[in-house]
Amino acid sequence: MDTVIVGIDVAKEKLDVCLRWAGRQKFGQFENTVAGHQKLMGWVGKQRGTHQVHVCLEATGQYGDGVAEYLYQQGLLVSVVNPARIKHYGRSQLRRNKTDKADAQLIADFCASQKPEPWSPPPAEFKTLQALVRRLEDLMAARLQEGNRLQSGISTDAVVEDIQSHLAYLDQQIQKIKCLIQEHIEQHPRLCEQQQLLVTIPGIGKLTAAKLLGEIRSIHEFEDARQLAAYAGLTPEIAVSGTSVRKKPHLSKTGNANLRKALFMPAISAKRYNPIIAAFCVRLSLAGLLPMQVIGAAMRKLLHIVYGVLKHGRLLTLIISQNV
């Protein structure tokens, strides 16, 4: 049975759609609203008949969450793909045009040829936790900006007073969100258990554990620690060819930037206080790696430990003792 392929290019206000089936191709455009999603489903339903439908769209933040969840609830097979995969696929096909319609067509091509893995909506408690930790990051970024402005040499009293007032407000909101994050975790036994496991890892506190849980979603979606590291963009990218190309390895950074950010400071702390990572970093330094390369490797190593602790549901000390 032929599969109806639906490629969706997501924007804030609209959805450009390419529908492909049995050598035929149609294009449509719909509002990115609940009513627009319903119209899209009706349009797809007229074309599909009794055939299976595979919908594919890029992971473009919250703009695509609504339509992905709606179509999933309607019983369609949905794939939400890293935009970098679509981009590189387009380059491999020598695509040169960059329009919303062309992007929808490219996504449909990718879906038909690559058959990306199915997606399912995250649990409600995960969505709430992710929203809270990302809101915290936004507030902390805003506070850093205001702090920098205050130290930039501004001497106008009214401006200084306003910045100080804003900083006090941001501090209050940051503390409020931190409390909401912890309250949310404690209301959900599974999240609470996972947080308690993560804080057994030297270098990871309760807030970092919350950030990790808010970005990883479910550890069981990853077959091994390497797959989780790839999801975070912490796998090394190596460029060696013949005798002329010898670039230094670096992090691919093709992955979840929020997860990488959540690991940076903990990795620096773990480099000093986590015996496993401290010894690992010493070996890398002696091997000639630069300081930032060592930190990147420490982030990846720390994430591997996180995977082991969450996957097996055991304290770090128990995992270490079993591996000795």
ABEGO torsion letter per residue (X at the ends): XBBBBBBBBBBAABBBBBBBBGGBBBBBBBBBBAAAAAAAAAAAAAAAEABBBBBBBBBAEAAAAAAAAAAAAAGBBBBBBBAAAAAAAAAAAGBABBBAAAAAAAAAAAAAAAGBBBBBBBBAAAAAAAAAAAAAAAAAAAAAAAAAAAAAGBABAAAAAAAAAAAAAAAAAAAAAAAAAAAAAAABAAAAAAAAAAAABBGBBAAAAAAAAAAAGBAAABABAAAAAAAAGABBBBBBBEAABBBBBBBAGBEBAAAAAAAAAAAAAAAAABAAAAAAAAAAAAAGBBAAAAAAAAAAAAAAAAAAAAAAGBBAAAAAAAAX
